[in-house]
């Protein structure tokens, strides 16, 4: 196991690994303004929009791909957007960031999933969602599958990133897992509620505390509870490993015939938790692709999540961000021990 102060020496191992991310693409839209009065028409704040306070960022599964790229990996994106201006913008943004979008299908039957956030002083006032969450059509599912089939032999790992927006149908999930097994490509999964038990045979299953509690019908108040839940998921999913993230309480990694590994959270000051799960699954997929021990991947991901949580909005973490968090954590440990 690598010591904390040597993490920077192994980050280079993540570079150049080809990882396909399949799941729900989301266009995140941020509008920044200033609030200095309440409307006389209703008890709501009036937001005076800033002249340059608007930006669009790839989110959802696309944010996982952005994190893989910023960490030095080679991300490929699979999924669907609407055949609309938002979808074309989302694909354009991804391609500008160096992300391969050949397996992204434009679907005229549904809009691009978008989330518009009205912000003031870095705080979110309201969010407007535009989406259709019904499962994608069989035609779109087939198109995505065929495009994945063409590239899977060139991959080092895959991520299935489910936001319950309809892309990851049970048939698509089972088909991807079957072809991944055939080609010996490891698959890391970040689930949501609806398809929670559809990912049988995956390499790594990474739910959070709430998702796990709801799926298993049990409260997870302690590390021991998380270990019990992880062991249940190993059996029910026939998964290679289960990583349950516990927010500010850290994370627990469970595997068969190996002692559970608990990692405390590295974050001390949390500004925004948006995208932290995307960052963790990106780091874990790259770690698996690079052949790193899973314990080391968990430890790196804890620093990566800390870096993400210290930034407002969706943020793609870099190796230098991780190194800064390692140094900050080491100083804190030294201070606590003195």
ChimeraX attribute file (.defattr): number of C-alpha atoms within 10 A of each C-alpha:
attribute: neighborCount
match mode: 1-to-1
recipient: residues
	/A:1	9
	/A:2	14
	/A:3	8
	/A:4	16
	/A:5	12
	/A:6	11
	/A:7	18
	/A:8	16
	/A:9	10
	/A:10	15
	/A:11	21
	/A:12	14
	/A:13	17
	/A:14	23
	/A:15	18
	/A:16	18
	/A:17	22
	/A:18	24
	/A:19	28
	/A:20	28
	/A:21	29
	/A:22	29
	/A:23	28
	/A:24	25
	/A:25	31
	/A:26	26
	/A:27	25
	/A:28	21
	/A:29	19
	/A:30	19
	/A:31	18
	/A:32	22
	/A:33	20
	/A:34	15
	/A:35	14
	/A:36	9
	/A:37	11
	/A:38	12
	/A:39	10
	/A:40	9
	/A:41	6
	/A:42	8
	/A:43	8
	/A:44	10
	/A:45	14
	/A:46	15
	/A:47	19
	/A:48	13
	/A:49	16
	/A:50	12
	/A:51	8
	/A:52	9
	/A:53	13
	/A:54	15
	/A:55	11
	/A:56	17
	/A:57	20
	/A:58	24
	/A:59	25
	/A:60	23
	/A:61	25
	/A:62	29
	/A:63	26
	/A:64	34
	/A:65	33
	/A:66	28
	/A:67	24
	/A:68	34
	/A:69	25
	/A:70	18
	/A:71	26
	/A:72	19
	/A:73	24
	/A:74	23
	/A:75	28
	/A:76	27
	/A:77	26
	/A:78	25
	/A:79	29
	/A:80	30
	/A:81	26
	/A:82	19
	/A:83	16
	/A:84	15
	/A:85	10
	/A:86	18
	/A:87	23
	/A:88	14
	/A:89	16
	/A:90	25
	/A:91	24
	/A:92	15
	/A:93	16
	/A:94	20
	/A:95	13
	/A:96	10
	/A:97	14
	/A:98	16
	/A:99	20
	/A:100	18
	/A:101	17
	/A:102	16
	/A:103	23
	/A:104	22
	/A:105	19
	/A:106	19
	/A:107	19
	/A:108	11
	/A:109	13
	/A:110	18
	/A:111	19
	/A:112	27
	/A:113	23
	/A:114	23
	/A:115	18
	/A:116	17
	/A:117	20
	/A:118	20
	/A:119	21
	/A:120	18
	/A:121	10
	/A:122	14
	/A:123	14
	/A:124	15
	/A:125	14
	/A:126	9
	/A:127	12
	/A:128	11
	/A:129	12
	/A:130	13
	/A:131	16
	/A:132	14
	/A:133	14
	/A:134	12
	/A:135	15
	/A:136	21
	/A:137	15
	/A:138	12
	/A:139	10
	/A:140	19
	/A:141	19
	/A:142	14
	/A:143	17
	/A:144	22
	/A:145	20
	/A:146	12
	/A:147	16
	/A:148	23
	/A:149	16
	/A:150	10
	/A:151	13
	/A:152	20
	/A:153	14
	/A:154	12
	/A:155	20
	/A:156	22
	/A:157	25
	/A:158	28
	/A:159	26
	/A:160	26
	/A:161	27
	/A:162	24
	/A:163	21
	/A:164	18
	/A:165	21
	/A:166	19
	/A:167	27
	/A:168	26
	/A:169	22
	/A:170	15
	/A:171	13
	/A:172	17
	/A:173	19
	/A:174	16
	/A:175	13
	/A:176	23
	/A:177	21
	/A:178	15
	/A:179	16
	/A:180	21
	/A:181	14
	/A:182	10
	/A:183	14
	/A:184	14
	/A:185	20
	/A:186	22
	/A:187	27
	/A:188	28
	/A:189	25
	/A:190	24
	/A:191	23
	/A:192	20
	/A:193	15
	/A:194	17
	/A:195	16
	/A:196	19
	/A:197	14
	/A:198	16
	/A:199	25
	/A:200	20
	/A:201	20
	/A:202	23
	/A:203	22
	/A:204	27
	/A:205	29
	/A:206	25
	/A:207	25
	/A:208	19
	/A:209	19
	/A:210	17
	/A:211	18
	/A:212	24
	/A:213	17
	/A:214	13
	/A:215	18
	/A:216	11
	/A:217	10
	/A:218	13
	/A:219	14
	/A:220	18
	/A:221	12
	/A:222	11
	/A:223	18
	/A:224	13
	/A:225	13
	/A:226	28
	/A:227	24
	/A:228	13
	/A:229	23
	/A:230	25
	/A:231	17
	/A:232	15
	/A:233	23
	/A:234	20
	/A:235	12
	/A:236	13
	/A:237	18
	/A:238	14
	/A:239	19
	/A:240	19
	/A:241	23
	/A:242	28
	/A:243	28
	/A:244	25
	/A:245	25
	/A:246	21
	/A:247	17
	/A:248	13
	/A:249	16
	/A:250	18
	/A:251	25
	/A:252	23
	/A:253	25
	/A:254	26
	/A:255	19
	/A:256	13
	/A:257	6
	/A:258	8
	/A:259	10
	/A:260	20
	/A:261	16
	/A:262	21
	/A:263	19
	/A:264	14
	/A:265	19
	/A:266	22
	/A:267	23
	/A:268	14
	/A:269	11
	/A:270	15
	/A:271	17
	/A:272	18
	/A:273	18
	/A:274	17
	/A:275	23
	/A:276	24
	/A:277	21
	/A:278	26
	/A:279	30
	/A:280	25
	/A:281	29
	/A:282	32
	/A:283	28
	/A:284	27
	/A:285	32
	/A:286	31
	/A:287	25
	/A:288	22
	/A:289	24
	/A:290	21
	/A:291	13
	/A:292	16
	/A:293	12
	/A:294	20
	/A:295	19
	/A:296	18
	/A:297	21
	/A:298	25
	/A:299	26
	/A:300	27
	/A:301	26
	/A:302	27
	/A:303	28
	/A:304	31
	/A:305	29
	/A:306	29
	/A:307	28
	/A:308	30
	/A:309	23
	/A:310	17
	/A:311	18
	/A:312	16
	/A:313	20
	/A:314	21
	/A:315	24
	/A:316	24
	/A:317	26
	/A:318	18
	/A:319	18
	/A:320	14
	/A:321	17
	/A:322	24
	/A:323	22
	/A:324	15
	/A:325	23
	/A:326	25
	/A:327	14
	/A:328	16
	/A:329	19
	/A:330	14
	/A:331	12
	/A:332	13
	/A:333	11
	/A:334	10
	/A:335	9
	/A:336	8
	/A:337	7
	/A:338	6
